[in-house]
Amino acid sequence: MTNTIHTLRFLSLCFAYPNDAFLPALRERQEHIEKNRETFETLTALFKQEDNEQLQGEYTRLFITGYPNTPCAPYESVFREGRMLGTCCRKIQLLYEEWGMTVDPGLVDHISTELEFLAFLASAATLDETREDARHAYHTFIADHLSIWLPLFSNKLSEHARLSPYRHLASLLETSIQPSL
């Protein structure tokens, strides 16, 4: 269970803007992963090999303002409804609220937020008083949300990424998220 938590947090961090703090934070998170550690070390090494300006340009092109369109907008509503802040955002927001989480409205369905929520649920599943509810919520969130849009997002990322770290990240997304706890 601990490995799942650290894996999800690592993957979430991979979708942060690659500023000067990005690589040290990624390395720190990677240190906590035990299962398939080499795979995550490889991704961290791939990020390290790239020039920071190149990473920032690629990040911006893929996830923020690609021209003529953003090829991999990291939002569930974009993939499910073709627009930002779609109706699925309200459903997700209600789930967060059920678990006492407050999230910026513009980031409710961002991939990093959804992965952090899964990590939170996996963590809650380690506690006796929340174990069953957290396991159920984890499984349901994957079934109702990530399993629907994450494969589409991963394919787009793999197809449009010009730098190897983001192509590698696309393959890791599909293989690293466990459907149940």
C-alpha positions as CSV (number, residue, x, y, z in Angstrom):
1,M,0.0,0.0,0.0
2,T,2.8,2.4,0.9
3,N,4.4,1.8,-2.5
4,T,1.1,2.7,-4.2
5,I,0.9,6.0,-2.3
6,H,4.5,7.0,-3.2
7,T,4.0,5.9,-6.8
8,L,0.9,8.1,-7.2
9,R,2.5,11.1,-5.6
10,F,5.5,10.7,-7.9
11,L,3.3,10.5,-11.0
12,S,1.4,13.5,-9.8
13,L,4.6,15.5,-9.4
14,C,5.6,14.6,-12.9
15,F,2.9,17.0,-14.1
16,A,4.2,20.0,-12.3
17,Y,5.9,22.7,-14.2
18,P,9.6,21.8,-14.5
19,N,11.2,24.8,-12.6
20,D,14.4,24.6,-10.6
21,A,12.7,22.8,-7.7
22,F,11.2,20.1,-10.0
23,L,14.1,17.7,-10.3
24,P,15.1,17.7,-6.6
25,A,11.5,17.1,-5.6
26,L,11.1,14.3,-8.2
27,R,14.3,12.6,-6.9
28,E,13.1,12.9,-3.3
29,R,9.7,11.3,-4.1
30,Q,11.3,8.6,-6.2
31,E,13.4,7.6,-3.2
32,H,10.3,6.3,-1.4
33,I,9.2,4.0,-4.2
34,E,10.3,0.4,-3.7
35,K,8.5,-1.7,-6.3
36,N,9.8,-1.3,-9.9
37,R,12.0,1.5,-8.6
38,E,14.3,1.3,-11.6
39,T,11.5,2.3,-13.9
40,F,11.0,5.5,-11.9
41,E,14.7,6.1,-11.6
42,T,14.9,5.9,-15.4
43,L,12.2,8.6,-15.7
44,T,14.0,10.9,-13.3
45,A,17.2,10.4,-15.2
46,L,15.4,11.2,-18.5
47,F,14.1,14.4,-17.0
48,K,17.7,15.2,-15.7
49,Q,19.2,14.7,-19.2
50,E,17.0,17.4,-20.7
51,D,17.8,21.1,-20.7
52,N,15.4,22.9,-18.3
53,E,14.4,25.4,-20.9
54,Q,13.6,22.5,-23.3
55,L,11.5,20.8,-20.6
56,Q,9.6,24.0,-19.9
57,G,8.9,24.6,-23.6
58,E,7.7,21.0,-24.0
59,Y,5.6,21.2,-20.9
60,T,4.0,24.5,-22.1
61,R,3.3,23.1,-25.6
62,L,1.9,19.8,-24.3
63,F,-0.2,20.9,-21.4
64,I,-0.8,24.7,-21.5
65,T,-0.8,26.5,-24.8
66,G,0.2,24.4,-27.8
67,Y,-0.5,25.9,-31.2
68,P,-2.9,25.5,-32.9
69,N,-4.3,23.6,-30.0
70,T,-3.0,22.1,-26.7
71,P,-2.5,18.4,-27.6
72,C,-2.6,17.0,-24.0
73,A,-4.6,19.3,-21.8
74,P,-4.3,17.4,-18.5
75,Y,-8.0,17.8,-17.5
76,E,-10.6,15.1,-17.4
77,S,-13.4,17.3,-18.6
78,V,-11.4,18.2,-21.8
79,F,-11.2,14.5,-22.7
80,R,-14.7,13.5,-21.6
81,E,-16.6,16.6,-22.6
82,G,-14.4,18.6,-25.0
83,R,-14.2,21.6,-22.7
84,M,-12.7,22.9,-19.5
85,L,-14.7,22.8,-16.2
86,G,-17.2,20.4,-17.6
87,T,-20.0,18.7,-15.6
88,C,-17.7,16.0,-14.4
89,C,-15.9,18.6,-12.3
90,R,-18.9,19.0,-10.0
91,K,-19.0,15.3,-9.4
92,I,-15.3,15.2,-8.6
93,Q,-15.6,18.2,-6.3
94,L,-18.3,16.5,-4.3
95,L,-16.0,13.5,-3.9
96,Y,-13.2,15.7,-2.6
97,E,-15.6,17.4,-0.2
98,E,-16.8,14.0,1.1
99,W,-13.2,13.3,2.1
100,G,-12.6,16.8,3.5
101,M,-10.4,18.0,0.7
102,T,-10.4,21.5,-0.6
103,V,-9.2,22.0,-4.2
104,D,-8.9,25.1,-6.4
105,P,-11.9,25.0,-8.7
106,G,-9.7,25.3,-11.8
107,L,-7.7,22.2,-10.8
108,V,-10.5,19.9,-9.7
109,D,-10.0,17.5,-12.7
110,H,-6.3,18.1,-13.4
111,I,-4.4,14.9,-13.6
112,S,-2.1,15.9,-10.7
113,T,-5.1,16.6,-8.4
114,E,-6.8,13.3,-9.3
115,L,-3.5,11.3,-8.7
116,E,-3.0,13.1,-5.4
117,F,-6.6,12.2,-4.4
118,L,-5.9,8.5,-5.2
119,A,-2.8,8.7,-3.1
120,F,-4.9,10.3,-0.3
121,L,-7.4,7.5,-0.5
122,A,-4.7,4.8,-0.5
123,S,-3.3,6.4,2.6
124,A,-6.7,6.5,4.2
125,A,-7.1,2.8,3.4
126,T,-4.2,2.1,5.8
127,L,-6.3,3.3,8.7
128,D,-8.7,0.9,10.4
129,E,-11.5,3.5,10.8
130,T,-11.5,4.5,7.0
131,R,-10.1,1.3,5.4
132,E,-13.2,0.0,3.7
133,D,-14.7,3.4,2.7
134,A,-11.3,4.5,1.3
135,R,-10.9,1.3,-0.7
136,H,-14.3,1.6,-2.1
137,A,-13.8,5.3,-3.0
138,Y,-10.4,4.5,-4.6
139,H,-11.9,1.7,-6.8
140,T,-14.9,3.8,-7.7
141,F,-12.8,6.9,-8.6
142,I,-10.7,4.8,-11.0
143,A,-13.7,3.1,-12.5
144,D,-15.8,6.3,-12.9
145,H,-13.0,8.7,-13.8
146,L,-9.4,7.7,-14.5
147,S,-10.2,4.5,-16.4
148,I,-12.3,6.5,-18.8
149,W,-9.9,9.3,-19.7
150,L,-6.4,8.3,-18.6
151,P,-5.9,5.9,-21.5
152,L,-6.9,8.6,-24.0
153,F,-4.6,11.1,-22.3
154,S,-1.7,8.7,-22.2
155,N,-2.1,7.9,-25.9
156,K,-2.1,11.6,-26.7
157,L,0.9,12.2,-24.6
158,S,2.8,9.4,-26.2
159,E,1.8,10.6,-29.6
160,H,2.6,14.3,-29.2
161,A,5.6,14.3,-26.7
162,R,8.8,15.3,-28.4
163,L,11.0,14.7,-25.4
164,S,11.7,11.2,-24.0
165,P,10.7,11.9,-20.4
166,Y,7.1,12.7,-21.4
167,R,6.9,9.7,-23.7
168,H,8.2,7.5,-20.9
169,L,5.7,9.1,-18.5
170,A,2.9,8.2,-20.8
171,S,3.7,4.5,-20.6
172,L,4.2,4.7,-16.8
173,L,0.7,6.2,-16.3
174,E,-1.0,3.2,-17.9
175,T,1.1,0.6,-16.0
176,S,1.5,2.1,-12.6
177,I,-2.0,2.8,-11.4
178,Q,-3.5,-0.2,-9.6
179,P,-7.3,-0.5,-10.2
180,S,-7.9,-1.6,-6.6
181,L,-6.2,-1.6,-3.2
